[in-house]
Amino acid sequence: MLGAKNNYLLEITQPEAEEILKRSQLVIIPTGSVEQHGPHLPCGTDHYAIMAIARKVAIGLDGLLLPFSHTGVTPFHASFAGTLTLRQETYVSLLTDTATSVIRHGAKKIVFVNWHEGNTTSINYAASQLQKDYQVSCVVAQACYIAEQLYKDEADLTHAGALEVLPVLAYCPDFVKLDRATNPSPYEVAKEVDALRRSKSVYPLLKDIRQIAPTGWYGDLKIVSQEKAVELVERVSAEVVRATKQVFERMEE
């Protein structure tokens, strides 16, 4: 995953990190989750997916990519062993503490790049509090929804389906075990319930992923290939960069 240029705080020196902050005053916080993703994907799928994308976003925005919790807010998957979840208040505290650490060193723009839907409420609250308490501007980029938009004619955004396999395949092919993807839950039923919970008007608060997919996952993997994996990461990261720049420019007006 390492390229000629690297903006990831864990892998660069203090002077390099300070120079990025002075130059752009922008940081990227990647947010994912640790949860079951069927028999063919690692429990760190959401973390690896967002890191594959966030590395490129950091270069495109000339921002400092911060390390952040692998674990997110995902009680929805807790009935499956291998799932870790934080309380919302814990997650909000982690977000705000991480952000304030770089705010004191000059960060003025904070970009949350997310791959796990369950984190959204906490991210939005933390971002609003940071903007209230400090002179910063926050933007949230939902990378999983961008992937859904870009590939709407090829695949649906399903749990452990093609659009989640691809970024992990790009990050580390050895983590993906496609030969084990033999037990998807019934597609049409799962898609119908998934659509209910994602509605913007009237929606249920589901208690367990098993209400959507009894086996823990569903989806079609036909489009999966190494070439498509590289393409998805490139396209999604480029769109995050383009849209984020546009939002900051518009808000500054």
RANORBEL-V252582 format. One line per field, one symbol per residue. phi: phi as a letter, one per 20 degrees, with the letter a starting at -180 (. if undefined). Layout:
phi=???
This chain:
phi=.edfdbdegfdcegfffffffffdlccddecbadbfcmedcffegffffffgefgfffffeldeeefbgfecdbfgdffdgnedbdfgfffffffffffffeffdofdccdeddccgfeggfffffffffffececddcddeffffggffdfedaeecfmegfefffffffbgffedffeedcffgfffffffgfffefedcbedfebgffecgenbbqddfefbfffffffffffffffffffgffffffff
